[in-house]
Amino acid sequence: MWNSALLDYDLGGSHPLNPVRLDLTIRLASELGVLDGVSLLVPEQAPESELLRIHSPDYLDAVKRAPDAPYDVGHGLGTDDNPVFENMHSAASLVVGSSLLAARQIASGTTDRAVNIAGGLHHAMRDSAAGFCIYNDCSVAISWLLDNGFDRIAYIDTDVHHGDGVQAAFYDDPRVLTISLHQHPMTLWPGTGLPGETGGDGAPGCSVNLALPPMTSDAGWLRAFDAVVPSLLGAFQPQLLVTQCGVDSHRDDPLADLALTVDGHRTIYQRLRDLAEHHGGKWLALGGGGYQLVKVVPRSWTHLLATVLGRDVAPDTPMPQGWLRAVRAAAPQLELPTTLSDGGDPSCQPWGGDSEHRVDEAITRTRHAVFPLHGLDPDDPRD
């Protein structure tokens, strides 16, 4: 899903969520041939009836009137994180419309996989903006899918921040399994996402949180993922995967403290694709966070686009000269990468019930919190 109008979701000034990251991603993927022959579907703004699946009428009214009263609107708007900008409602609605369009392509049978890198705004709540997110496109798309042929959806959030808005939207819904892998909430905003948050009374075990220690690397992140996610999907048996693929887990991201590489991100996307294929092949991939705008986001999300499209790009692929020239012309002081790799090693040792790796405490806490609720043995590596 792509249209340059998605760049209008612009929080302005020196705000970390700069839309240039999307532009540079599409340019890089295009120059590498990843998008050759691919129809880029042009979204329309989501109508209010769809936004109301997740957000309150009062909140929609606040977003629409905010540009006329940017300092007295409430609902989390007009803050440093969520500044008011012109045409905010229409720009945010277009992001939601992009994810809805992707969902419709899958539900209609037109495709099994679709990707919207402009999406993934997972922090927005029913009645408030949060964490750079005005409307929660992830939740709206999931809600729509639940009304259009799907009754078992797994949402997997790989952003460095807890996927709190999506968890809140479906905390009591047994049809949605939300799994979030994130930096430990005692060390990073929003301060939620502990293993004990396991779902409401009507959905025990349907909220899963893996809280990782700061400086977790590719090997530790993937070890934790492999120790938790495949088993839970096996028990839940989703019909479709929705994934939020934020890349602010990178070691160079300025807003967080995990230590993944572009190579690790590429491996995560391949893991997600394999899991989607194992559970029927349907995969809706969304963007998310990522604030190293030039060196990280374009490369990681080019790998995402390539993985969704089945056009995997080798890590040692050189950066195209046209892309490098354009970036140097705009920012000559930046040191730019030479390939689509950081030279990272994404291999990992599988968890085996031991406690020798620094992420094993996180693995154990999450498995003990939710595995029994799915009939799984938290201490058995075979589960």
Residue pairs with C-beta under 8 A, 6 or more apart in sequence:
1 40
1 41
1 42
1 43
1 98
1 99
1 101
1 102
1 114
1 115
1 116
1 118
1 119
2 26
2 40
2 41
2 42
2 98
2 117
2 118
3 40
3 42
3 43
3 94
3 98
4 23
5 94
6 19
6 22
6 43
6 94
6 95
6 98
6 118
7 19
7 22
7 23
8 19
8 87
8 90
8 91
8 94
9 19
9 91
9 92
9 94
9 95
9 118
9 134
10 18
10 19
10 85
10 91
11 17
11 82
11 83
11 85
11 132
12 83
12 85
13 83
15 83
15 132
16 132
16 254
16 255
16 291
17 132
17 289
17 291
18 293
20 293
20 294
21 290
21 293
21 294
21 297
21 298
22 117
22 118
22 287
24 293
24 294
24 297
24 298
24 323
24 327
25 117
25 297
25 298
25 301
25 302
25 305
26 35
26 117
27 298
27 323
27 326
28 298
28 299
28 302
28 319
28 320
28 323
29 35
29 301
29 302
29 305
29 306
31 320
31 322
31 323
32 302
32 313
32 317
32 320
34 302
34 305
34 306
34 309
34 311
34 313
35 305
35 309
38 309
41 101
41 102
41 105
43 94
43 97
43 98
43 100
43 101
43 116
44 94
44 97
44 101
45 90
45 93
45 94
45 96
45 97
46 93
46 94
46 96
46 97
46 100
46 135
46 137
46 140
48 60
50 96
50 100
50 140
50 144
51 60
51 93
51 96
51 135
51 140
52 60
53 139
53 140
53 143
53 144
54 124
54 126
54 135
54 136
54 139
54 140
54 143
54 169
55 124
55 126
55 127
55 135
55 136
56 126
56 127
58 75
58 127
59 75
59 126
59 127
59 128
60 89
62 73
62 74
62 75
62 77
63 75
63 77
63 88
63 89
63 92
63 129
63 134
63 135
64 89
65 73
66 73
66 77
66 78
66 84
66 88
67 84
67 85
67 86
67 87
67 88
70 77
70 78
70 83
70 84
71 78
72 78
73 84
75 127
75 128
75 129
76 82
76 125
76 128
76 129
76 130
77 84
77 128
77 129
77 134
78 84
79 129
81 129
81 130
81 131
81 132
82 129
82 130
82 131
82 132
82 133
82 134
85 91
88 134
92 121
92 134
92 135
93 135
95 116
95 118
95 119
95 121
95 135
95 137
96 119
96 135
96 136
96 137
96 140
96 141
98 116
98 118
98 119
98 137
99 116
99 119
99 137
99 138
99 140
99 141
99 284
99 286
100 137
100 140
100 141
100 144
101 116
102 114
102 115
102 116
102 119
102 141
102 284
102 286
103 114
103 141
103 144
103 145
103 148
103 284
104 144
104 148
105 111
105 114
106 112
106 113
106 114
106 145
106 240
106 282
106 284
107 145
107 148
107 149
107 150
112 281
112 282
112 283
113 273
113 276
113 281
113 282
113 283
113 284
113 285
113 308
113 309
114 283
114 284
114 285
114 308
115 284
115 285
115 286
115 304
115 305
115 308
115 309
116 137
116 284
116 285
116 286
116 287
117 286
117 287
117 301
117 304
117 305
118 287
119 137
119 138
119 141
119 286
119 287
119 288
120 137
120 138
120 159
120 244
120 245
120 246
120 286
120 287
120 288
120 289
121 132
121 133
121 134
121 135
121 136
121 137
121 138
121 165
121 288
122 133
122 136
122 138
122 139
122 157
122 159
122 161
122 163
122 164
122 165
122 166
122 244
122 246
122 288
123 130
123 131
123 132
123 133
123 136
123 161
123 163
123 164
123 165
123 190
124 130
124 131
124 133
124 134
124 135
124 136
124 139
124 165
125 136
125 164
125 165
125 168
126 168
126 169
130 164
130 165
130 190
131 161
131 189
131 190
132 289
133 165
136 165
136 166
136 169
137 286
138 155
138 163
138 165
138 166
138 242
138 244
138 286
139 165
139 166
139 169
139 170
141 242
141 284
141 286
142 153
142 155
142 166
142 169
142 170
142 176
142 242
143 169
145 153
145 240
145 242
145 284
146 153
146 173
146 175
146 176
150 239
150 240
151 175
151 239
152 175
152 177
152 236
152 237
152 238
152 239
152 240
153 175
153 176
153 177
153 238
153 239
153 240
153 241
153 242
154 176
154 177
154 179
154 233
154 236
154 238
154 240
154 241
154 242
154 279
155 163
155 166
155 170
155 176
155 177
155 178
155 179
155 241
155 242
155 243
155 244
156 179
156 180
156 181
156 229
156 241
156 242
156 243
156 244
156 272
157 163
157 166
157 178
157 179
157 180
157 181
157 182
157 243
157 244
157 246
157 288
158 181
158 243
158 244
158 245
158 246
158 249
158 268
158 272
158 288
159 180
159 182
159 244
159 245
159 246
159 248
159 249
159 288
159 289
160 182
160 183
160 188
160 246
160 248
160 249
160 253
160 255
160 256
160 258
160 289
161 182
161 183
161 188
161 189
161 190
161 246
161 248
161 256
161 289
162 180
162 182
162 185
162 190
162 192
162 193
162 209
163 178
163 180
163 182
163 193
163 244
164 190
164 192
164 193
166 178
166 244
167 178
167 180
167 192
167 193
167 197
167 207
167 209
170 176
170 178
170 203
170 206
170 207
171 199
171 200
171 203
171 206
171 207
172 199
172 200
172 201
172 202
172 203
173 202
173 203
173 206
174 199
174 202
174 203
174 206
176 203
176 206
177 206
177 208
177 232
177 233
177 236
177 238
178 206
178 207
178 208
179 208
179 209
179 210
179 228
179 229
179 232
180 193
180 208
180 209
180 210
181 210
181 212
181 221
181 224
181 225
181 229
182 188
182 193
182 209
182 210
182 211
182 212
183 211
183 212
183 213
183 214
183 216
183 249
183 256
183 257
183 258
184 211
184 212
184 213
184 214
184 362
185 191
185 192
185 193
185 194
185 211
187 213
187 214
187 257
188 214
188 256
188 257
193 209
193 211
194 209
194 211
195 209
195 210
195 211
195 362
195 365
195 366
195 368
195 369
195 370
196 369
197 207
197 209
198 204
198 205
198 206
198 207
198 208
198 369
198 370
198 373
199 205
199 206
199 207
199 373
204 373
205 370
205 373
205 374
208 228
208 232
208 366
208 370
209 366
209 369
210 224
210 225
210 228
210 362
210 363
210 366
211 362
211 365
211 366
212 220
212 221
212 224
212 258
212 359
212 362
213 358
213 359
213 361
213 362
214 257
214 258
215 257
215 258
215 259
216 224
216 258
216 259
216 260
216 358
216 359
217 251
217 259
217 260
217 264
218 259
218 260
218 261
218 263
218 264
218 267
218 344
218 345
218 346
218 348
219 345
219 346
219 347
219 348
219 349
220 348
220 357
220 358
220 359
221 249
221 258
221 260
221 264
221 268
221 359
222 264
222 267
222 268
222 271
222 346
222 348
223 348
223 349
223 350
223 351
223 357
223 359
223 363
224 351
224 359
224 362
224 363
225 268
225 271
226 271
226 348
226 350
226 351
227 350
227 351
227 363
227 367
228 363
228 366
228 367
229 271
229 275
230 275
231 371
231 376
231 383
232 370
232 371
232 374
232 376
233 275
233 278
233 279
235 374
235 375
235 376
236 374
237 279
238 279
238 280
239 279
239 280
239 282
240 280
240 282
240 283
240 284
241 272
241 275
241 276
241 279
241 282
241 283
241 284
242 284
242 286
243 272
243 283
243 284
243 285
243 286
244 286
244 287
244 288
245 265
245 268
245 269
245 272
245 285
245 286
245 287
245 288
245 301
245 304
246 287
246 288
246 289
246 290
247 253
247 265
247 288
247 289
247 290
247 296
247 297
247 300
247 301
248 255
248 256
248 288
248 289
248 290
248 291
249 256
249 258
249 260
249 264
249 265
250 258
250 260
250 261
250 262
250 265
250 290
250 292
250 296
250 300
251 258
251 259
251 260
251 261
252 292
252 295
252 296
253 289
253 290
253 291
253 292
253 296
254 291
254 292
255 289
255 291
260 344
261 341
261 342
261 343
261 344
261 346
262 296
262 299
262 300
262 303
262 315
262 340
262 341
262 342
262 344
263 315
263 341
263 342
263 343
263 344
263 345
263 346
264 344
264 346
265 300
265 303
265 304
266 300
266 303
266 307
266 315
266 346
267 346
269 285
269 303
269 304
269 307
269 308
270 307
270 312
272 283
272 285
272 307
273 283
273 307
273 308
276 282
276 283
283 308
285 304
285 308
287 301
287 304
290 296
290 297
290 300
290 301
291 297
294 327
294 331
294 334
294 336
295 334
295 335
295 336
295 337
298 323
299 337
299 340
302 313
302 340
303 312
303 313
303 340
306 312
306 313
313 340
314 340
315 339
315 340
315 341
316 339
316 340
316 341
317 339
317 340
318 338
318 339
319 336
319 337
319 338
319 339
319 340
324 336
327 334
327 336
328 334
328 336
349 357
350 381
351 357
351 360
351 363
351 381
352 381
353 379
353 380
353 381
354 360
355 361
355 364
364 378
367 376
367 378
367 379
368 378
371 377
371 378
371 383
372 378
376 383
377 383
